[in-house]
Amino acid sequence: MAENANNRPVENENPLVGNIVIFVVLMAIFLLGLVAVSWLDFTTVWPMAVLILCFVGAFFIPMTFLGRSDSGKEHRN
Protein backbone atom coordinates (compact mmCIF):
# COMPACT_ATOMS: atom_id res chain seq x y z
CA MET A 1 0.00 0.00 0.00
CA ALA A 2 2.79 2.46 0.81
CA GLU A 3 4.47 1.94 -2.54
CA ASN A 4 1.30 3.01 -4.37
CA ALA A 5 0.70 6.17 -2.36
CA ASN A 6 1.96 9.54 -3.50
CA ASN A 7 3.85 10.50 -0.37
CA ARG A 8 5.08 14.01 0.17
CA PRO A 9 8.39 14.54 1.91
CA VAL A 10 8.15 15.07 5.65
CA GLU A 11 9.51 18.61 5.47
CA ASN A 12 6.53 19.72 3.36
CA GLU A 13 3.89 18.63 5.85
CA ASN A 14 4.45 21.42 8.39
CA PRO A 15 5.59 24.67 6.81
CA LEU A 16 7.83 26.94 8.86
CA VAL A 17 5.56 29.97 8.61
CA GLY A 18 2.58 27.98 9.85
CA ASN A 19 4.57 26.64 12.78
CA ILE A 20 5.72 30.14 13.71
CA VAL A 21 2.16 31.50 13.56
CA ILE A 22 0.87 28.64 15.71
CA PHE A 23 3.68 29.17 18.22
CA VAL A 24 3.02 32.91 18.46
CA VAL A 25 -0.73 32.45 18.93
CA LEU A 26 -0.37 29.78 21.61
CA MET A 27 2.42 31.71 23.37
CA ALA A 28 0.17 34.79 23.44
CA ILE A 29 -2.59 32.66 25.01
CA PHE A 30 -0.09 31.39 27.59
CA LEU A 31 1.15 34.89 28.44
CA LEU A 32 -2.41 36.18 28.67
CA GLY A 33 -3.12 33.38 31.12
CA LEU A 34 -0.12 34.40 33.23
CA VAL A 35 -1.33 37.99 33.32
CA ALA A 36 -4.83 36.83 34.26
CA VAL A 37 -3.40 34.76 37.12
CA SER A 38 -1.57 37.82 38.43
CA TRP A 39 -4.90 39.73 38.50
CA LEU A 40 -6.79 36.88 40.17
CA ASP A 41 -8.03 37.94 43.61
CA PHE A 42 -11.35 36.03 43.89
CA THR A 43 -13.39 39.23 44.24
CA THR A 44 -14.01 39.73 40.51
CA VAL A 45 -15.00 37.19 37.94
CA TRP A 46 -13.11 38.59 34.92
CA PRO A 47 -9.63 37.13 35.54
CA MET A 48 -11.10 33.64 35.98
CA ALA A 49 -13.21 34.10 32.86
CA VAL A 50 -10.07 35.04 30.93
CA LEU A 51 -8.31 31.95 32.30
CA ILE A 52 -11.18 29.72 31.19
CA LEU A 53 -11.14 31.28 27.72
CA CYS A 54 -7.36 30.77 27.55
CA PHE A 55 -7.83 27.11 28.43
CA VAL A 56 -10.55 26.70 25.81
CA GLY A 57 -8.38 28.38 23.18
CA ALA A 58 -5.26 26.42 24.05
CA PHE A 59 -7.21 23.17 24.07
CA PHE A 60 -9.45 23.57 21.02
CA ILE A 61 -7.11 25.37 18.60
CA PRO A 62 -4.79 22.36 18.30
CA MET A 63 -7.65 19.84 18.38
CA THR A 64 -9.92 21.42 15.79
CA PHE A 65 -7.83 23.60 13.52
CA LEU A 66 -4.50 21.79 13.61
CA GLY A 67 -5.78 18.21 13.70
CA ARG A 68 -5.56 15.82 10.78
CA SER A 69 -8.27 16.67 8.29
CA ASP A 70 -7.56 13.63 6.09
CA SER A 71 -8.06 10.89 8.69
CA GLY A 72 -11.55 9.94 7.55
CA LYS A 73 -12.44 6.86 5.55
CA GLU A 74 -13.17 8.81 2.37
CA HIS A 75 -9.58 10.12 2.21
CA ARG A 76 -7.81 6.78 2.53
CA ASN A 77 -8.12 5.73 -1.12
PDB file with one MODEL, atoms N, CA, C and O in Angstrom:
MODEL        1
ATOM      1  N   MET A   1       0.809  -1.179   0.000  1.00  0.00           N
ATOM      2  CA  MET A   1       0.000   0.000   0.000  1.00  0.00           C
ATOM      3  C   MET A   1       0.861   1.254   0.000  1.00  0.00           C
ATOM      4  O   MET A   1       0.525   2.220  -0.686  1.00  0.00           O
ATOM      5  N   ALA A   2       1.945   1.270   0.736  1.00  0.00           N
ATOM      6  CA  ALA A   2       2.787   2.457   0.813  1.00  0.00           C
ATOM      7  C   ALA A   2       3.489   2.741  -0.506  1.00  0.00           C
ATOM      8  O   ALA A   2       3.763   3.898  -0.824  1.00  0.00           O
ATOM      9  N   GLU A   3       3.783   1.702  -1.274  1.00  0.00           N
ATOM     10  CA  GLU A   3       4.471   1.941  -2.535  1.00  0.00           C
ATOM     11  C   GLU A   3       3.558   2.543  -3.590  1.00  0.00           C
ATOM     12  O   GLU A   3       4.047   3.109  -4.569  1.00  0.00           O
ATOM     13  N   ASN A   4       2.232   2.436  -3.416  1.00  0.00           N
ATOM     14  CA  ASN A   4       1.296   3.015  -4.371  1.00  0.00           C
ATOM     15  C   ASN A   4       0.892   4.438  -4.016  1.00  0.00           C
ATOM     16  O   ASN A   4       0.361   5.157  -4.862  1.00  0.00           O
ATOM     17  N   ALA A   5       1.129   4.847  -2.805  1.00  0.00           N
ATOM     18  CA  ALA A   5       0.700   6.172  -2.358  1.00  0.00           C
ATOM     19  C   ALA A   5       1.681   7.234  -2.851  1.00  0.00           C
ATOM     20  O   ALA A   5       2.886   7.004  -2.961  1.00  0.00           O
ATOM     21  N   ASN A   6       1.124   8.386  -3.138  1.00  0.00           N
ATOM     22  CA  ASN A   6       1.957   9.539  -3.505  1.00  0.00           C
ATOM     23  C   ASN A   6       2.318  10.271  -2.224  1.00  0.00           C
ATOM     24  O   ASN A   6       1.578  11.143  -1.769  1.00  0.00           O
ATOM     25  N   ASN A   7       3.438   9.921  -1.653  1.00  0.00           N
ATOM     26  CA  ASN A   7       3.854  10.499  -0.374  1.00  0.00           C
ATOM     27  C   ASN A   7       4.652  11.770  -0.603  1.00  0.00           C
ATOM     28  O   ASN A   7       5.540  11.839  -1.452  1.00  0.00           O
ATOM     29  N   ARG A   8       4.299  12.770   0.188  1.00  0.00           N
ATOM     30  CA  ARG A   8       5.075  14.005   0.172  1.00  0.00           C
ATOM     31  C   ARG A   8       6.227  13.859   1.151  1.00  0.00           C
ATOM     32  O   ARG A   8       6.130  13.091   2.108  1.00  0.00           O
ATOM     33  N   PRO A   9       7.308  14.579   0.927  1.00  0.00           N
ATOM     34  CA  PRO A   9       8.390  14.543   1.907  1.00  0.00           C
ATOM     35  C   PRO A   9       7.925  15.111   3.246  1.00  0.00           C
ATOM     36  O   PRO A   9       7.018  15.941   3.299  1.00  0.00           O
ATOM     37  N   VAL A  10       8.551  14.659   4.312  1.00  0.00           N
ATOM     38  CA  VAL A  10       8.154  15.068   5.651  1.00  0.00           C
ATOM     39  C   VAL A  10       8.297  16.575   5.843  1.00  0.00           C
ATOM     40  O   VAL A  10       7.483  17.178   6.541  1.00  0.00           O
ATOM     41  N   GLU A  11       9.292  17.185   5.253  1.00  0.00           N
ATOM     42  CA  GLU A  11       9.515  18.610   5.470  1.00  0.00           C
ATOM     43  C   GLU A  11       8.433  19.475   4.844  1.00  0.00           C
ATOM     44  O   GLU A  11       8.351  20.661   5.164  1.00  0.00           O
ATOM     45  N   ASN A  12       7.602  18.931   3.965  1.00  0.00           N
ATOM     46  CA  ASN A  12       6.534  19.725   3.364  1.00  0.00           C
ATOM     47  C   ASN A  12       5.233  19.634   4.141  1.00  0.00           C
ATOM     48  O   ASN A  12       4.293  20.360   3.819  1.00  0.00           O
ATOM     49  N   GLU A  13       5.135  18.788   5.135  1.00  0.00           N
ATOM     50  CA  GLU A  13       3.886  18.628   5.848  1.00  0.00           C
ATOM     51  C   GLU A  13       3.616  19.776   6.816  1.00  0.00           C
ATOM     52  O   GLU A  13       2.458  20.157   6.988  1.00  0.00           O
ATOM     53  N   ASN A  14       4.614  20.327   7.438  1.00  0.00           N
ATOM     54  CA  ASN A  14       4.450  21.417   8.387  1.00  0.00           C
ATOM     55  C   ASN A  14       5.335  22.579   7.966  1.00  0.00           C
ATOM     56  O   ASN A  14       6.525  22.597   8.280  1.00  0.00           O
ATOM     57  N   PRO A  15       4.769  23.548   7.261  1.00  0.00           N
ATOM     58  CA  PRO A  15       5.590  24.673   6.806  1.00  0.00           C
ATOM     59  C   PRO A  15       6.060  25.530   7.974  1.00  0.00           C
ATOM     60  O   PRO A  15       5.392  25.625   9.004  1.00  0.00           O
ATOM     61  N   LEU A  16       7.206  26.143   7.799  1.00  0.00           N
ATOM     62  CA  LEU A  16       7.831  26.939   8.856  1.00  0.00           C
ATOM     63  C   LEU A  16       6.954  28.119   9.257  1.00  0.00           C
ATOM     64  O   LEU A  16       6.813  28.404  10.446  1.00  0.00           O
ATOM     65  N   VAL A  17       6.373  28.798   8.300  1.00  0.00           N
ATOM     66  CA  VAL A  17       5.562  29.972   8.614  1.00  0.00           C
ATOM     67  C   VAL A  17       4.341  29.564   9.439  1.00  0.00           C
ATOM     68  O   VAL A  17       3.971  30.253  10.390  1.00  0.00           O
ATOM     69  N   GLY A  18       3.724  28.454   9.076  1.00  0.00           N
ATOM     70  CA  GLY A  18       2.579  27.979   9.850  1.00  0.00           C
ATOM     71  C   GLY A  18       2.956  27.620  11.269  1.00  0.00           C
ATOM     72  O   GLY A  18       2.213  27.915  12.206  1.00  0.00           O
ATOM     73  N   ASN A  19       4.105  26.987  11.437  1.00  0.00           N
ATOM     74  CA  ASN A  19       4.567  26.638  12.782  1.00  0.00           C
ATOM     75  C   ASN A  19       4.855  27.878  13.610  1.00  0.00           C
ATOM     76  O   ASN A  19       4.556  27.908  14.803  1.00  0.00           O
ATOM     77  N   ILE A  20       5.428  28.895  12.997  1.00  0.00           N
ATOM     78  CA  ILE A  20       5.723  30.136  13.714  1.00  0.00           C
ATOM     79  C   ILE A  20       4.430  30.832  14.124  1.00  0.00           C
ATOM     80  O   ILE A  20       4.330  31.336  15.243  1.00  0.00           O
ATOM     81  N   VAL A  21       3.448  30.867  13.242  1.00  0.00           N
ATOM     82  CA  VAL A  21       2.164  31.501  13.564  1.00  0.00           C
ATOM     83  C   VAL A  21       1.481  30.762  14.710  1.00  0.00           C
ATOM     84  O   VAL A  21       0.962  31.386  15.636  1.00  0.00           O
ATOM     85  N   ILE A  22       1.482  29.441  14.646  1.00  0.00           N
ATOM     86  CA  ILE A  22       0.869  28.644  15.707  1.00  0.00           C
ATOM     87  C   ILE A  22       1.587  28.892  17.033  1.00  0.00           C
ATOM     88  O   ILE A  22       0.943  29.048  18.071  1.00  0.00           O
ATOM     89  N   PHE A  23       2.913  28.926  16.998  1.00  0.00           N
ATOM     90  CA  PHE A  23       3.683  29.166  18.220  1.00  0.00           C
ATOM     91  C   PHE A  23       3.355  30.532  18.804  1.00  0.00           C
ATOM     92  O   PHE A  23       3.162  30.652  20.014  1.00  0.00           O
ATOM     93  N   VAL A  24       3.290  31.556  17.975  1.00  0.00           N
ATOM     94  CA  VAL A  24       3.024  32.913  18.463  1.00  0.00           C
ATOM     95  C   VAL A  24       1.625  32.999  19.066  1.00  0.00           C
ATOM     96  O   VAL A  24       1.442  33.609  20.119  1.00  0.00           O
ATOM     97  N   VAL A  25       0.643  32.397  18.411  1.00  0.00           N
ATOM     98  CA  VAL A  25      -0.728  32.449  18.926  1.00  0.00           C
ATOM     99  C   VAL A  25      -0.824  31.723  20.271  1.00  0.00           C
ATOM    100  O   VAL A  25      -1.403  32.253  21.220  1.00  0.00           O
ATOM    101  N   LEU A  26      -0.265  30.525  20.358  1.00  0.00           N
ATOM    102  CA  LEU A  26      -0.366  29.777  21.608  1.00  0.00           C
ATOM    103  C   LEU A  26       0.498  30.391  22.716  1.00  0.00           C
ATOM    104  O   LEU A  26       0.139  30.299  23.889  1.00  0.00           O
ATOM    105  N   MET A  27       1.622  31.011  22.368  1.00  0.00           N
ATOM    106  CA  MET A  27       2.420  31.711  23.374  1.00  0.00           C
ATOM    107  C   MET A  27       1.682  32.943  23.880  1.00  0.00           C
ATOM    108  O   MET A  27       1.761  33.262  25.066  1.00  0.00           O
ATOM    109  N   ALA A  28       0.967  33.639  23.001  1.00  0.00           N
ATOM    110  CA  ALA A  28       0.167  34.786  23.440  1.00  0.00           C
ATOM    111  C   ALA A  28      -0.940  34.336  24.387  1.00  0.00           C
ATOM    112  O   ALA A  28      -1.223  35.015  25.374  1.00  0.00           O
ATOM    113  N   ILE A  29      -1.567  33.200  24.096  1.00  0.00           N
ATOM    114  CA  ILE A  29      -2.586  32.665  25.006  1.00  0.00           C
ATOM    115  C   ILE A  29      -1.960  32.329  26.357  1.00  0.00           C
ATOM    116  O   ILE A  29      -2.546  32.615  27.401  1.00  0.00           O
ATOM    117  N   PHE A  30      -0.780  31.727  26.341  1.00  0.00           N
ATOM    118  CA  PHE A  30      -0.089  31.386  27.587  1.00  0.00           C
ATOM    119  C   PHE A  30       0.246  32.638  28.398  1.00  0.00           C
ATOM    120  O   PHE A  30       0.015  32.678  29.607  1.00  0.00           O
ATOM    121  N   LEU A  31       0.789  33.656  27.733  1.00  0.00           N
ATOM    122  CA  LEU A  31       1.154  34.890  28.442  1.00  0.00           C
ATOM    123  C   LEU A  31      -0.081  35.627  28.960  1.00  0.00           C
ATOM    124  O   LEU A  31      -0.044  36.218  30.039  1.00  0.00           O
ATOM    125  N   LEU A  32      -1.165  35.595  28.199  1.00  0.00           N
ATOM    126  CA  LEU A  32      -2.415  36.182  28.666  1.00  0.00           C
ATOM    127  C   LEU A  32      -2.918  35.454  29.908  1.00  0.00           C
ATOM    128  O   LEU A  32      -3.453  36.079  30.823  1.00  0.00           O
ATOM    129  N   GLY A  33      -2.749  34.145  29.940  1.00  0.00           N
ATOM    130  CA  GLY A  33      -3.119  33.379  31.125  1.00  0.00           C
ATOM    131  C   GLY A  33      -2.276  33.751  32.328  1.00  0.00           C
ATOM    132  O   GLY A  33      -2.792  33.836  33.443  1.00  0.00           O
ATOM    133  N   LEU A  34      -0.983  33.974  32.119  1.00  0.00           N
ATOM    134  CA  LEU A  34      -0.124  34.399  33.229  1.00  0.00           C
ATOM    135  C   LEU A  34      -0.534  35.760  33.772  1.00  0.00           C
ATOM    136  O   LEU A  34      -0.538  35.970  34.985  1.00  0.00           O
ATOM    137  N   VAL A  35      -0.876  36.676  32.889  1.00  0.00           N
ATOM    138  CA  VAL A  35      -1.330  37.992  33.325  1.00  0.00           C
ATOM    139  C   VAL A  35      -2.650  37.876  34.080  1.00  0.00           C
ATOM    140  O   VAL A  35      -2.858  38.553  35.087  1.00  0.00           O
ATOM    141  N   ALA A  36      -3.541  37.014  33.588  1.00  0.00           N
ATOM    142  CA  ALA A  36      -4.830  36.831  34.262  1.00  0.00           C
ATOM    143  C   ALA A  36      -4.639  36.231  35.655  1.00  0.00           C
ATOM    144  O   ALA A  36      -5.364  36.583  36.585  1.00  0.00           O
ATOM    145  N   VAL A  37      -3.668  35.327  35.803  1.00  0.00           N
ATOM    146  CA  VAL A  37      -3.399  34.762  37.124  1.00  0.00           C
ATOM    147  C   VAL A  37      -2.867  35.840  38.066  1.00  0.00           C
ATOM    148  O   VAL A  37      -3.175  35.824  39.258  1.00  0.00           O
ATOM    149  N   SER A  38      -2.084  36.762  37.555  1.00  0.00           N
ATOM    150  CA  SER A  38      -1.569  37.821  38.428  1.00  0.00           C
ATOM    151  C   SER A  38      -2.678  38.774  38.879  1.00  0.00           C
ATOM    152  O   SER A  38      -2.546  39.413  39.923  1.00  0.00           O
ATOM    153  N   TRP A  39      -3.769  38.882  38.114  1.00  0.00           N
ATOM    154  CA  TRP A  39      -4.896  39.727  38.501  1.00  0.00           C
ATOM    155  C   TRP A  39      -5.925  38.985  39.350  1.00  0.00           C
ATOM    156  O   TRP A  39      -6.845  39.608  39.879  1.00  0.00           O
ATOM    157  N   LEU A  40      -5.790  37.695  39.486  1.00  0.00           N
ATOM    158  CA  LEU A  40      -6.790  36.884  40.171  1.00  0.00           C
ATOM    159  C   LEU A  40      -6.784  37.181  41.671  1.00  0.00           C
ATOM    160  O   LEU A  40      -5.777  36.983  42.350  1.00  0.00           O
ATOM    161  N   ASP A  41      -7.931  37.662  42.178  1.00  0.00           N
ATOM    162  CA  ASP A  41      -8.032  37.943  43.609  1.00  0.00           C
ATOM    163  C   ASP A  41      -9.341  37.425  44.201  1.00  0.00           C
ATOM    164  O   ASP A  41      -9.637  37.715  45.360  1.00  0.00           O
ATOM    165  N   PHE A  42     -10.116  36.682  43.454  1.00  0.00           N
ATOM    166  CA  PHE A  42     -11.349  36.031  43.892  1.00  0.00           C
ATOM    167  C   PHE A  42     -12.443  37.006  44.324  1.00  0.00           C
ATOM    168  O   PHE A  42     -13.409  36.597  44.967  1.00  0.00           O
ATOM    169  N   THR A  43     -12.309  38.280  43.983  1.00  0.00           N
ATOM    170  CA  THR A  43     -13.393  39.230  44.237  1.00  0.00           C
ATOM    171  C   THR A  43     -14.077  39.631  42.937  1.00  0.00           C
ATOM    172  O   THR A  43     -15.214  40.103  42.959  1.00  0.00           O
ATOM    173  N   THR A  44     -13.402  39.451  41.810  1.00  0.00           N
ATOM    174  CA  THR A  44     -14.007  39.727  40.512  1.00  0.00           C
ATOM    175  C   THR A  44     -13.958  38.459  39.666  1.00  0.00           C
ATOM    176  O   THR A  44     -13.112  37.586  39.861  1.00  0.00           O
ATOM    177  N   VAL A  45     -14.873  38.391  38.741  1.00  0.00           N
ATOM    178  CA  VAL A  45     -14.999  37.185  37.940  1.00  0.00           C
ATOM    179  C   VAL A  45     -14.167  37.260  36.654  1.00  0.00           C
ATOM    180  O   VAL A  45     -13.914  36.221  36.044  1.00  0.00           O
ATOM    181  N   TRP A  46     -13.741  38.432  36.229  1.00  0.00           N
ATOM    182  CA  TRP A  46     -13.115  38.593  34.923  1.00  0.00           C
ATOM    183  C   TRP A  46     -11.780  37.874  34.768  1.00  0.00           C
ATOM    184  O   TRP A  46     -11.555  37.283  33.712  1.00  0.00           O
ATOM    185  N   PRO A  47     -10.882  37.885  35.746  1.00  0.00           N
ATOM    186  CA  PRO A  47      -9.633  37.128  35.540  1.00  0.00           C
ATOM    187  C   PRO A  47      -9.865  35.628  35.382  1.00  0.00           C
ATOM    188  O   PRO A  47      -9.183  34.981  34.586  1.00  0.00           O
ATOM    189  N   MET A  48     -10.814  35.067  36.126  1.00  0.00           N
ATOM    190  CA  MET A  48     -11.099  33.644  35.981  1.00  0.00           C
ATOM    191  C   MET A  48     -11.767  33.358  34.646  1.00  0.00           C
ATOM    192  O   MET A  48     -11.527  32.309  34.048  1.00  0.00           O
ATOM    193  N   ALA A  49     -12.598  34.272  34.172  1.00  0.00           N
ATOM    194  CA  ALA A  49     -13.212  34.098  32.861  1.00  0.00           C
ATOM    195  C   ALA A  49     -12.150  34.124  31.762  1.00  0.00           C
ATOM    196  O   ALA A  49     -12.231  33.359  30.801  1.00  0.00           O
ATOM    197  N   VAL A  50     -11.165  34.992  31.902  1.00  0.00           N
ATOM    198  CA  VAL A  50     -10.068  35.040  30.934  1.00  0.00           C
ATOM    199  C   VAL A  50      -9.266  33.746  30.982  1.00  0.00           C
ATOM    200  O   VAL A  50      -8.865  33.228  29.940  1.00  0.00           O
ATOM    201  N   LEU A  51      -9.030  33.219  32.177  1.00  0.00           N
ATOM    202  CA  LEU A  51      -8.310  31.949  32.301  1.00  0.00           C
ATOM    203  C   LEU A  51      -9.068  30.806  31.645  1.00  0.00           C
ATOM    204  O   LEU A  51      -8.467  29.963  30.980  1.00  0.00           O
ATOM    205  N   ILE A  52     -10.377  30.771  31.825  1.00  0.00           N
ATOM    206  CA  ILE A  52     -11.179  29.720  31.190  1.00  0.00           C
ATOM    207  C   ILE A  52     -11.139  29.860  29.681  1.00  0.00           C
ATOM    208  O   ILE A  52     -11.035  28.857  28.974  1.00  0.00           O
ATOM    209  N   LEU A  53     -11.220  31.068  29.176  1.00  0.00           N
ATOM    210  CA  LEU A  53     -11.137  31.279  27.724  1.00  0.00           C
ATOM    211  C   LEU A  53      -9.755  30.912  27.184  1.00  0.00           C
ATOM    212  O   LEU A  53      -9.642  30.387  26.077  1.00  0.00           O
ATOM    213  N   CYS A  54      -8.709  31.184  27.959  1.00  0.00           N
ATOM    214  CA  CYS A  54      -7.360  30.775  27.549  1.00  0.00           C
ATOM    215  C   CYS A  54      -7.256  29.251  27.474  1.00  0.00           C
ATOM    216  O   CYS A  54      -6.657  28.709  26.545  1.00  0.00           O
ATOM    217  N   PHE A  55      -7.839  28.568  28.451  1.00  0.00           N
ATOM    218  CA  PHE A  55      -7.835  27.112  28.426  1.00  0.00           C
ATOM    219  C   PHE A  55      -8.580  26.594  27.212  1.00  0.00           C
ATOM    220  O   PHE A  55      -8.096  25.704  26.513  1.00  0.00           O
ATOM    221  N   VAL A  56      -9.755  27.149  26.959  1.00  0.00           N
ATOM    222  CA  VAL A  56     -10.548  26.703  25.813  1.00  0.00           C
ATOM    223  C   VAL A  56      -9.778  26.942  24.519  1.00  0.00           C
ATOM    224  O   VAL A  56      -9.752  26.077  23.645  1.00  0.00           O
ATOM    225  N   GLY A  57      -9.155  28.105  24.393  1.00  0.00           N
ATOM    226  CA  GLY A  57      -8.379  28.385  23.184  1.00  0.00           C
ATOM    227  C   GLY A  57      -7.183  27.476  23.031  1.00  0.00           C
ATOM    228  O   GLY A  57      -6.922  26.962  21.943  1.00  0.00           O
ATOM    229  N   ALA A  58      -6.450  27.272  24.119  1.00  0.00           N
ATOM    230  CA  ALA A  58      -5.263  26.423  24.048  1.00  0.00           C
ATOM    231  C   ALA A  58      -5.622  24.963  23.837  1.00  0.00           C
ATOM    232  O   ALA A  58      -4.810  24.204  23.308  1.00  0.00           O
ATOM    233  N   PHE A  59      -6.795  24.560  24.230  1.00  0.00           N
ATOM    234  CA  PHE A  59      -7.211  23.174  24.068  1.00  0.00           C
ATOM    235  C   PHE A  59      -7.824  22.925  22.698  1.00  0.00           C
ATOM    236  O   PHE A  59      -7.500  21.930  22.050  1.00  0.00           O
ATOM    237  N   PHE A  60      -8.713  23.820  22.244  1.00  0.00           N
ATOM    238  CA  PHE A  60      -9.455  23.566  21.022  1.00  0.00           C
ATOM    239  C   PHE A  60      -8.759  24.024  19.752  1.00  0.00           C
ATOM    240  O   PHE A  60      -9.063  23.494  18.683  1.00  0.00           O
ATOM    241  N   ILE A  61      -7.843  24.978  19.814  1.00  0.00           N
ATOM    242  CA  ILE A  61      -7.113  25.370  18.599  1.00  0.00           C
ATOM    243  C   ILE A  61      -6.310  24.199  18.056  1.00  0.00           C
ATOM    244  O   ILE A  61      -6.426  23.903  16.867  1.00  0.00           O
ATOM    245  N   PRO A  62      -5.509  23.522  18.856  1.00  0.00           N
ATOM    246  CA  PRO A  62      -4.794  22.362  18.303  1.00  0.00           C
ATOM    247  C   PRO A  62      -5.717  21.210  17.915  1.00  0.00           C
ATOM    248  O   PRO A  62      -5.462  20.526  16.924  1.00  0.00           O
ATOM    249  N   MET A  63      -6.782  20.987  18.678  1.00  0.00           N
ATOM    250  CA  MET A  63      -7.649  19.843  18.384  1.00  0.00           C
ATOM    251  C   MET A  63      -8.463  20.043  17.120  1.00  0.00           C
ATOM    252  O   MET A  63      -8.597  19.110  16.328  1.00  0.00           O
ATOM    253  N   THR A  64      -9.010  21.230  16.908  1.00  0.00           N
ATOM    254  CA  THR A  64      -9.922  21.424  15.789  1.00  0.00           C
ATOM    255  C   THR A  64      -9.223  21.956  14.544  1.00  0.00           C
ATOM    256  O   THR A  64      -9.438  21.434  13.450  1.00  0.00           O
ATOM    257  N   PHE A  65      -8.412  22.957  14.685  1.00  0.00           N
ATOM    258  CA  PHE A  65      -7.833  23.601  13.518  1.00  0.00           C
ATOM    259  C   PHE A  65      -6.527  22.967  13.067  1.00  0.00           C
ATOM    260  O   PHE A  65      -6.189  23.042  11.886  1.00  0.00           O
ATOM    261  N   LEU A  66      -5.792  22.348  13.969  1.00  0.00           N
ATOM    262  CA  LEU A  66      -4.501  21.790  13.613  1.00  0.00           C
ATOM    263  C   LEU A  66      -4.526  20.276  13.513  1.00  0.00           C
ATOM    264  O   LEU A  66      -3.504  19.664  13.201  1.00  0.00           O
ATOM    265  N   GLY A  67      -5.671  19.658  13.769  1.00  0.00           N
ATOM    266  CA  GLY A  67      -5.777  18.210  13.699  1.00  0.00           C
ATOM    267  C   GLY A  67      -5.720  17.710  12.264  1.00  0.00           C
ATOM    268  O   GLY A  67      -5.765  18.494  11.316  1.00  0.00           O
ATOM    269  N   ARG A  68      -5.622  16.395  12.119  1.00  0.00           N
ATOM    270  CA  ARG A  68      -5.563  15.815  10.780  1.00  0.00           C
ATOM    271  C   ARG A  68      -6.924  15.914  10.128  1.00  0.00           C
ATOM    272  O   ARG A  68      -7.904  15.399  10.666  1.00  0.00           O
ATOM    273  N   SER A  69      -7.003  16.553   9.001  1.00  0.00           N
ATOM    274  CA  SER A  69      -8.268  16.675   8.291  1.00  0.00           C
ATOM    275  C   SER A  69      -8.472  15.542   7.295  1.00  0.00           C
ATOM    276  O   SER A  69      -9.556  15.418   6.725  1.00  0.00           O
ATOM    277  N   ASP A  70      -7.447  14.705   7.070  1.00  0.00           N
ATOM    278  CA  ASP A  70      -7.563  13.632   6.095  1.00  0.00           C
ATOM    279  C   ASP A  70      -7.588  12.261   6.761  1.00  0.00           C
ATOM    280  O   ASP A  70      -7.155  11.280   6.157  1.00  0.00           O
ATOM    281  N   SER A  71      -8.078  12.173   7.979  1.00  0.00           N
ATOM    282  CA  SER A  71      -8.060  10.887   8.685  1.00  0.00           C
ATOM    283  C   SER A  71      -9.344  10.104   8.494  1.00  0.00           C
ATOM    284  O   SER A  71      -9.465   8.993   9.010  1.00  0.00           O
ATOM    285  N   GLY A  72     -10.307  10.653   7.765  1.00  0.00           N
ATOM    286  CA  GLY A  72     -11.553   9.943   7.555  1.00  0.00           C
ATOM    287  C   GLY A  72     -11.419   8.849   6.517  1.00  0.00           C
ATOM    288  O   GLY A  72     -10.426   8.764   5.794  1.00  0.00           O
ATOM    289  N   LYS A  73     -12.451   8.009   6.462  1.00  0.00           N
ATOM    290  CA  LYS A  73     -12.435   6.857   5.555  1.00  0.00           C
ATOM    291  C   LYS A  73     -12.411   7.290   4.098  1.00  0.00           C
ATOM    292  O   LYS A  73     -11.785   6.630   3.269  1.00  0.00           O
ATOM    293  N   GLU A  74     -13.091   8.398   3.771  1.00  0.00           N
ATOM    294  CA  GLU A  74     -13.165   8.814   2.367  1.00  0.00           C
ATOM    295  C   GLU A  74     -11.836   9.316   1.809  1.00  0.00           C
ATOM    296  O   GLU A  74     -11.682   9.420   0.592  1.00  0.00           O
ATOM    297  N   HIS A  75     -10.883   9.627   2.669  1.00  0.00           N
ATOM    298  CA  HIS A  75      -9.583  10.120   2.208  1.00  0.00           C
ATOM    299  C   HIS A  75      -8.518   9.040   2.132  1.00  0.00           C
ATOM    300  O   HIS A  75      -7.387   9.339   1.748  1.00  0.00           O
ATOM    301  N   ARG A  76      -8.823   7.828   2.473  1.00  0.00           N
ATOM    302  CA  ARG A  76      -7.810   6.779   2.534  1.00  0.00           C
ATOM    303  C   ARG A  76      -7.561   6.110   1.205  1.00  0.00           C
ATOM    304  O   ARG A  76      -6.625   5.316   1.108  1.00  0.00           O
ATOM    305  N   ASN A  77      -8.321   6.373   0.198  1.00  0.00           N
ATOM    306  CA  ASN A  77      -8.121   5.734  -1.116  1.00  0.00           C
ATOM    307  C   ASN A  77      -7.046   6.409  -1.925  1.00  0.00           C
ATOM    308  O   ASN A  77      -6.762   5.989  -3.047  1.00  0.00           O
TER     309      ASN A  77
ENDMDL
END
